[in-house]
Amino acid sequence: MPETPLLPAWYDFAWTAILLVVIGLAVWSLVSLAQSKVDAPTKLAWAVFIIALPILGSVVWLVSRRRSFAQRKHSEELAQ
């Protein structure tokens, strides 16, 4: 690939890496959402949010999932 003076090669690699990270984060979030025990309408809303805003939607989903997992684990410990 010839190098152009207006767009250095590192610029292409940087944007490609950023794009791959965003796609990977969105896929990870969607797989996590599919495996969760959330009802269907809520899954649909989360999926639309993750697809429409991949970075924000993924981060919010993963944080809320982690928070709900911690709360569930705490309530199970109290029940025993």
KEPA-867960 format. One record per atom (N, C-alpha, C): residue number from 1; chain; atom name; x, y, z. Coordinates in nm, 2 decimals. Atoms other than C-alpha are relative to their C-alpha. Layout:
% residues N
NODE | num | cadena | atomo | px | py | pz
NODE | NUM | A | CA | X | Y | Z
...
***
This chain:
% residues 80
NODE | num | cadena | atomo | px | py | pz
NODE | 1 | A | N | 0.08 | -0.12 | 0.00
NODE | 1 | A | CA | 0.00 | 0.00 | 0.00
NODE | 1 | A | C | 0.09 | 0.12 | 0.00
NODE | 2 | A | N | -0.09 | -0.12 | 0.00
NODE | 2 | A | CA | 0.16 | 0.33 | -0.10
NODE | 2 | A | C | -0.04 | 0.10 | 0.10
NODE | 3 | A | N | 0.02 | -0.10 | -0.11
NODE | 3 | A | CA | 0.20 | 0.59 | 0.17
NODE | 3 | A | C | -0.03 | 0.13 | -0.07
NODE | 4 | A | N | 0.04 | -0.13 | 0.05
NODE | 4 | A | CA | 0.03 | 0.92 | 0.10
NODE | 4 | A | C | 0.05 | 0.11 | 0.10
NODE | 5 | A | N | -0.05 | -0.10 | -0.09
NODE | 5 | A | CA | 0.17 | 1.24 | 0.24
NODE | 5 | A | C | -0.11 | 0.07 | 0.08
NODE | 6 | A | N | 0.11 | -0.06 | -0.07
NODE | 6 | A | CA | -0.17 | 1.36 | 0.35
NODE | 6 | A | C | -0.05 | -0.09 | 0.11
NODE | 7 | A | N | 0.05 | 0.09 | -0.10
NODE | 7 | A | CA | -0.26 | 1.05 | 0.55
NODE | 7 | A | C | 0.11 | -0.10 | 0.03
NODE | 8 | A | N | -0.11 | 0.09 | -0.03
NODE | 8 | A | CA | 0.03 | 0.87 | 0.72
NODE | 8 | A | C | -0.05 | -0.14 | 0.04
NODE | 9 | A | N | 0.04 | 0.14 | -0.03
NODE | 9 | A | CA | 0.02 | 0.49 | 0.77
NODE | 9 | A | C | -0.04 | -0.02 | 0.14
NODE | 10 | A | N | 0.04 | 0.02 | -0.14
NODE | 10 | A | CA | 0.00 | 0.51 | 1.15
NODE | 10 | A | C | -0.15 | 0.04 | 0.02
NODE | 11 | A | N | 0.14 | -0.05 | -0.01
NODE | 11 | A | CA | -0.33 | 0.70 | 1.11
NODE | 11 | A | C | -0.10 | -0.11 | -0.04
NODE | 12 | A | N | 0.08 | 0.11 | 0.04
NODE | 12 | A | CA | -0.48 | 0.41 | 0.92
NODE | 12 | A | C | 0.00 | -0.12 | 0.10
NODE | 13 | A | N | -0.01 | 0.11 | -0.09
NODE | 13 | A | CA | -0.36 | 0.15 | 1.17
NODE | 13 | A | C | -0.07 | 0.04 | 0.13
NODE | 14 | A | N | 0.07 | -0.04 | -0.13
NODE | 14 | A | CA | -0.49 | 0.36 | 1.47
NODE | 14 | A | C | -0.15 | 0.00 | -0.02
NODE | 15 | A | N | 0.15 | 0.01 | 0.02
NODE | 15 | A | CA | -0.84 | 0.40 | 1.33
NODE | 15 | A | C | -0.05 | -0.14 | -0.02
NODE | 16 | A | N | 0.04 | 0.14 | 0.02
NODE | 16 | A | CA | -0.85 | 0.03 | 1.23
NODE | 16 | A | C | 0.00 | -0.06 | 0.14
NODE | 17 | A | N | 0.00 | 0.05 | -0.14
NODE | 17 | A | CA | -0.75 | -0.06 | 1.59
NODE | 17 | A | C | -0.12 | 0.05 | 0.08
NODE | 18 | A | N | 0.11 | -0.06 | -0.08
NODE | 18 | A | CA | -1.01 | 0.17 | 1.74
NODE | 18 | A | C | -0.13 | -0.06 | -0.05
NODE | 19 | A | N | 0.12 | 0.06 | 0.06
NODE | 19 | A | CA | -1.28 | 0.03 | 1.51
NODE | 19 | A | C | -0.01 | -0.14 | 0.05
NODE | 20 | A | N | 0.01 | 0.14 | -0.04
NODE | 20 | A | CA | -1.19 | -0.33 | 1.60
NODE | 20 | A | C | -0.03 | -0.01 | 0.15
NODE | 21 | A | N | 0.03 | 0.00 | -0.14
NODE | 21 | A | CA | -1.20 | -0.25 | 1.97
NODE | 21 | A | C | -0.15 | 0.03 | 0.03
NODE | 22 | A | N | 0.15 | -0.04 | -0.02
NODE | 22 | A | CA | -1.55 | -0.08 | 1.94
NODE | 22 | A | C | -0.09 | -0.12 | -0.05
NODE | 23 | A | N | 0.08 | 0.12 | 0.05
NODE | 23 | A | CA | -1.68 | -0.38 | 1.73
NODE | 23 | A | C | 0.01 | -0.11 | 0.10
NODE | 24 | A | N | -0.01 | 0.11 | -0.10
NODE | 24 | A | CA | -1.54 | -0.63 | 1.98
NODE | 24 | A | C | -0.07 | 0.03 | 0.13
NODE | 25 | A | N | 0.08 | -0.04 | -0.12
NODE | 25 | A | CA | -1.69 | -0.44 | 2.28
NODE | 25 | A | C | -0.15 | -0.02 | -0.03
NODE | 26 | A | N | 0.14 | 0.01 | 0.03
NODE | 26 | A | CA | -2.03 | -0.43 | 2.11
NODE | 26 | A | C | -0.04 | -0.15 | -0.01
NODE | 27 | A | N | 0.03 | 0.14 | 0.01
NODE | 27 | A | CA | -2.02 | -0.80 | 2.02
NODE | 27 | A | C | 0.01 | -0.07 | 0.14
NODE | 28 | A | N | -0.01 | 0.05 | -0.14
NODE | 28 | A | CA | -1.91 | -0.89 | 2.38
NODE | 28 | A | C | -0.12 | 0.04 | 0.08
NODE | 29 | A | N | 0.11 | -0.05 | -0.07
NODE | 29 | A | CA | -2.19 | -0.68 | 2.52
NODE | 29 | A | C | -0.13 | -0.07 | -0.05
NODE | 30 | A | N | 0.12 | 0.07 | 0.06
NODE | 30 | A | CA | -2.45 | -0.84 | 2.28
NODE | 30 | A | C | 0.00 | -0.15 | 0.04
NODE | 31 | A | N | 0.00 | 0.14 | -0.05
NODE | 31 | A | CA | -2.34 | -1.19 | 2.37
NODE | 31 | A | C | -0.03 | -0.01 | 0.15
NODE | 32 | A | N | 0.03 | 0.00 | -0.15
NODE | 32 | A | CA | -2.35 | -1.11 | 2.74
NODE | 32 | A | C | -0.15 | 0.03 | 0.02
NODE | 33 | A | N | 0.14 | -0.03 | -0.01
NODE | 33 | A | CA | -2.70 | -0.96 | 2.69
NODE | 33 | A | C | -0.08 | -0.13 | -0.04
NODE | 34 | A | N | 0.08 | 0.12 | 0.05
NODE | 34 | A | CA | -2.82 | -1.28 | 2.50
NODE | 34 | A | C | 0.01 | -0.11 | 0.11
NODE | 35 | A | N | -0.02 | 0.10 | -0.10
NODE | 35 | A | CA | -2.69 | -1.50 | 2.79
NODE | 35 | A | C | -0.06 | 0.04 | 0.13
NODE | 36 | A | N | 0.05 | -0.05 | -0.13
NODE | 36 | A | CA | -2.85 | -1.28 | 3.06
NODE | 36 | A | C | -0.15 | -0.05 | 0.02
NODE | 37 | A | N | 0.14 | 0.04 | -0.04
NODE | 37 | A | CA | -3.18 | -1.36 | 3.24
NODE | 37 | A | C | -0.10 | 0.11 | 0.00
NODE | 38 | A | N | 0.09 | -0.12 | 0.02
NODE | 38 | A | CA | -3.35 | -1.04 | 3.13
NODE | 38 | A | C | -0.11 | -0.04 | -0.09
NODE | 39 | A | N | 0.12 | 0.04 | 0.08
NODE | 39 | A | CA | -3.70 | -1.06 | 2.98
NODE | 39 | A | C | 0.02 | 0.06 | -0.14
NODE | 40 | A | N | -0.02 | -0.03 | 0.14
NODE | 40 | A | CA | -3.74 | -1.02 | 2.60
NODE | 40 | A | C | -0.01 | 0.14 | -0.04
NODE | 41 | A | N | 0.01 | -0.15 | 0.04
NODE | 41 | A | CA | -3.86 | -0.66 | 2.57
NODE | 41 | A | C | 0.12 | 0.08 | 0.05
NODE | 42 | A | N | -0.11 | -0.07 | -0.06
NODE | 42 | A | CA | -3.58 | -0.54 | 2.80
NODE | 42 | A | C | 0.13 | -0.04 | -0.08
NODE | 43 | A | N | -0.12 | 0.04 | 0.08
NODE | 43 | A | CA | -3.32 | -0.74 | 2.59
NODE | 43 | A | C | -0.01 | 0.08 | -0.13
NODE | 44 | A | N | 0.01 | -0.07 | 0.13
NODE | 44 | A | CA | -3.46 | -0.58 | 2.27
NODE | 44 | A | C | 0.04 | 0.15 | 0.02
NODE | 45 | A | N | -0.03 | -0.14 | -0.02
NODE | 45 | A | CA | -3.43 | -0.23 | 2.42
NODE | 45 | A | C | 0.15 | 0.02 | 0.02
NODE | 46 | A | N | -0.15 | 0.00 | -0.02
NODE | 46 | A | CA | -3.07 | -0.30 | 2.54
NODE | 46 | A | C | 0.07 | -0.02 | -0.13
NODE | 47 | A | N | -0.06 | 0.03 | 0.13
NODE | 47 | A | CA | -2.98 | -0.45 | 2.20
NODE | 47 | A | C | 0.00 | 0.12 | -0.09
NODE | 48 | A | N | 0.02 | -0.12 | 0.08
NODE | 48 | A | CA | -3.11 | -0.14 | 2.02
NODE | 48 | A | C | 0.10 | 0.11 | 0.05
NODE | 49 | A | N | -0.08 | -0.10 | -0.06
NODE | 49 | A | CA | -2.92 | 0.09 | 2.27
NODE | 49 | A | C | 0.15 | -0.04 | -0.03
NODE | 50 | A | N | -0.14 | 0.04 | 0.03
NODE | 50 | A | CA | -2.59 | -0.11 | 2.22
NODE | 50 | A | C | 0.03 | 0.02 | -0.15
NODE | 51 | A | N | -0.03 | -0.02 | 0.15
NODE | 51 | A | CA | -2.62 | -0.11 | 1.84
NODE | 51 | A | C | 0.00 | 0.14 | -0.04
NODE | 52 | A | N | 0.01 | -0.14 | 0.04
NODE | 52 | A | CA | -2.72 | 0.25 | 1.81
NODE | 52 | A | C | 0.12 | 0.08 | 0.06
NODE | 53 | A | N | -0.11 | -0.07 | -0.06
NODE | 53 | A | CA | -2.45 | 0.38 | 2.05
NODE | 53 | A | C | 0.10 | -0.11 | 0.06
NODE | 54 | A | N | -0.07 | 0.12 | -0.05
NODE | 54 | A | CA | -2.19 | 0.10 | 2.07
NODE | 54 | A | C | 0.09 | 0.02 | 0.12
NODE | 55 | A | N | -0.09 | -0.02 | -0.11
NODE | 55 | A | CA | -1.94 | 0.25 | 2.31
NODE | 55 | A | C | -0.08 | 0.03 | 0.13
NODE | 56 | A | N | 0.08 | -0.03 | -0.12
NODE | 56 | A | CA | -2.19 | 0.41 | 2.55
NODE | 56 | A | C | -0.09 | -0.11 | 0.04
NODE | 57 | A | N | 0.09 | 0.11 | -0.03
NODE | 57 | A | CA | -2.44 | 0.13 | 2.53
NODE | 57 | A | C | 0.07 | -0.12 | 0.06
NODE | 58 | A | N | -0.08 | 0.11 | -0.05
NODE | 58 | A | CA | -2.17 | -0.14 | 2.58
NODE | 58 | A | C | 0.05 | 0.02 | 0.15
NODE | 59 | A | N | -0.05 | -0.03 | -0.13
NODE | 59 | A | CA | -2.02 | 0.03 | 2.88
NODE | 59 | A | C | -0.11 | 0.00 | 0.10
NODE | 60 | A | N | 0.11 | 0.00 | -0.09
NODE | 60 | A | CA | -2.35 | 0.10 | 3.04
NODE | 60 | A | C | -0.06 | -0.14 | 0.03
NODE | 61 | A | N | 0.05 | 0.14 | -0.02
NODE | 61 | A | CA | -2.47 | -0.26 | 2.99
NODE | 61 | A | C | 0.10 | -0.08 | 0.09
NODE | 62 | A | N | -0.09 | 0.08 | -0.08
NODE | 62 | A | CA | -2.15 | -0.41 | 3.13
NODE | 62 | A | C | 0.01 | 0.05 | 0.14
NODE | 63 | A | N | 0.00 | -0.05 | -0.14
NODE | 63 | A | CA | -2.15 | -0.18 | 3.43
NODE | 63 | A | C | -0.13 | -0.04 | 0.08
NODE | 64 | A | N | 0.13 | 0.04 | -0.07
NODE | 64 | A | CA | -2.52 | -0.25 | 3.51
NODE | 64 | A | C | -0.01 | -0.15 | 0.02
NODE | 65 | A | N | 0.00 | 0.15 | -0.02
NODE | 65 | A | CA | -2.47 | -0.62 | 3.46
NODE | 65 | A | C | 0.08 | -0.04 | 0.12
NODE | 66 | A | N | -0.09 | 0.03 | -0.11
NODE | 66 | A | CA | -2.18 | -0.63 | 3.70
NODE | 66 | A | C | -0.06 | 0.04 | 0.13
NODE | 67 | A | N | 0.06 | -0.05 | -0.12
NODE | 67 | A | CA | -2.37 | -0.42 | 3.95
NODE | 67 | A | C | -0.11 | -0.10 | 0.04
NODE | 68 | A | N | 0.11 | 0.09 | -0.03
NODE | 68 | A | CA | -2.68 | -0.65 | 3.93
NODE | 68 | A | C | 0.06 | -0.14 | 0.05
NODE | 69 | A | N | -0.06 | 0.13 | -0.04
NODE | 69 | A | CA | -2.45 | -0.96 | 3.96
NODE | 69 | A | C | 0.05 | 0.01 | 0.14
NODE | 70 | A | N | -0.05 | -0.02 | -0.13
NODE | 70 | A | CA | -2.29 | -0.82 | 4.27
NODE | 70 | A | C | -0.12 | 0.00 | 0.10
NODE | 71 | A | N | 0.12 | -0.01 | -0.09
NODE | 71 | A | CA | -2.63 | -0.74 | 4.43
NODE | 71 | A | C | -0.06 | -0.14 | 0.01
NODE | 72 | A | N | 0.06 | 0.13 | 0.00
NODE | 72 | A | CA | -2.76 | -1.09 | 4.34
NODE | 72 | A | C | 0.09 | -0.09 | 0.09
NODE | 73 | A | N | -0.09 | 0.08 | -0.07
NODE | 73 | A | CA | -2.45 | -1.25 | 4.49
NODE | 73 | A | C | -0.01 | 0.03 | 0.15
NODE | 74 | A | N | 0.02 | -0.05 | -0.14
NODE | 74 | A | CA | -2.49 | -1.04 | 4.81
NODE | 74 | A | C | -0.13 | -0.05 | 0.06
NODE | 75 | A | N | 0.13 | 0.05 | -0.05
NODE | 75 | A | CA | -2.86 | -1.14 | 4.85
NODE | 75 | A | C | 0.01 | -0.15 | 0.02
NODE | 76 | A | N | -0.01 | 0.15 | -0.02
NODE | 76 | A | CA | -2.77 | -1.51 | 4.80
NODE | 76 | A | C | 0.08 | -0.03 | 0.13
NODE | 77 | A | N | -0.08 | 0.02 | -0.12
NODE | 77 | A | CA | -2.51 | -1.48 | 5.08
NODE | 77 | A | C | -0.08 | 0.03 | 0.12
NODE | 78 | A | N | 0.09 | -0.03 | -0.11
NODE | 78 | A | CA | -2.77 | -1.32 | 5.31
NODE | 78 | A | C | -0.10 | -0.11 | 0.02
NODE | 79 | A | N | 0.10 | 0.10 | -0.01
NODE | 79 | A | CA | -3.02 | -1.59 | 5.24
NODE | 79 | A | C | 0.05 | -0.13 | 0.06
NODE | 80 | A | N | -0.06 | 0.13 | -0.06
NODE | 80 | A | CA | -2.78 | -1.87 | 5.35
NODE | 80 | A | C | 0.02 | 0.01 | 0.14
***
